[in-house]
Amino acid sequence: MNNTGIEESILSALYEAWSVSDDGVNLELVRERGGWDKKTFEKVEYQLERDGLIRGRSVTSDEITARGIIHTEAASIISDELKKTHVEAREELLKALYKLYDEEGPLADSHYTTLANEIGLDRDFALKNLEVLEGIGYLTHPAVGCFNLSDFGLRKMEEYKEQCRIADEFERISEMQPQPRGRALQSFLAKMLQQGDWSQLDGARTSHEEMDIILFQGREYYLIECKWEKDPIEAGVIRELIGKLSNRAGVQGIAVSMSGFTSGAVTQVQEIANTRVVLLFGPEDIRSVVYRKASFEKLLDEKYRELVIRRRSFFS
């Protein structure tokens, strides 16, 4: 087994020990069970300590850090069920503390037993996860057993609140009738995609053309066509977008369709890839951005790279 296997075994053992008790783990026993070379194992152990993911608890035992817990969950090293249990608990604890901040102000704090009783969690279980949130900077610890949101944690909760608002608006749009739904999607995407350095114009018009969205940063421009129809979008829509791009130098295209695209539309995009870039965003692409499973920037880069390097167009 390679070094990745050693790393995963160490983190898994320490995470599971953290989850059920306050005891550390003798990593020598983990090494013996895995049958790994001592020198190789110790190198991996040392690197995990350098990265701040584990730390020595005593001469013969180690424990996982708050940062290590988040890393282990993100890497899906432990079971989905165990991960879900702790992630959902931390989310509920943050919501309770954010509500307290909203009602009583920034100096208000709550004892972990009060929080546990309010949410319906085991007290020790709640404390473990509060300590993780403190360890990654979301909480402060103003008194023994008491916690409140840090400035960083407050910013993250404000972002979470905005994320929920965006998701709720998207769900509301999805329940609309087809005719108003398309225009509502256009306005929704225009606002949502205006992130970081990106700016947008919604519903830009010339004397003979109308463009759903113009997205730009610096000298990088995209014309975006948005559709939420019953059937997949066909090649004609792509050709219409290409026509608009042909009137402008250095502009790329994005076609968004909540009903997907026909094979003819995909072929059309690939056939003109030597002269024009058109990227396809399907329903799951948009949902991934709405629910923060993937960033718009990441999807944009992946689609652009595949089209330029492999002349491959894809959507989900």
HELIX and SHEET records of a PDB file:
HELIX    1   1 ASN A    3  VAL A   20  1                                  18    
HELIX    2   2 LEU A   27  GLY A   34  1                                   8    
HELIX    3   3 LYS A   38  ARG A   50  1                                  13    
HELIX    4   4 ALA A   66  ALA A   74  1                                   9    
HELIX    5   5 ASP A   80  GLU A  104  1                                  25    
HELIX    6   6 TYR A  112  ILE A  119  1                                   8    
HELIX    7   7 ARG A  123  GLY A  135  1                                  13    
HELIX    8   8 ASP A  151  SER A  174  1                                  24    
HELIX    9   9 PRO A  178  MET A  192  1                                  15    
HELIX   10  10 ALA A  235  SER A  246  1                                  12    
HELIX   11  11 SER A  263  GLU A  271  1                                   9    
HELIX   12  12 PRO A  283  VAL A  290  1                                   8    
HELIX   13  13 PHE A  296  ARG A  310  1                                  15    
SHEET    1   A 2 ILE A  54  GLY A  56  0                                        
SHEET    2   A 2 ASP A  62  ILE A  64 -1                                        
SHEET    1   B 3 SER A 110  HIS A 111  0                                        
SHEET    2   B 3 CYS A 146  LEU A 149 -1                                        
SHEET    3   B 3 LEU A 139  ALA A 143 -1                                        
SHEET    1   C 5 SER A 199  ARG A 205  0                                        
SHEET    2   C 5 GLU A 210  GLN A 217 -1                                        
SHEET    3   C 5 GLU A 220  LYS A 227 -1                                        
SHEET    4   C 5 VAL A 251  SER A 257  1                                        
SHEET    5   C 5 VAL A 278  PHE A 281  1                                        
END                                                                             
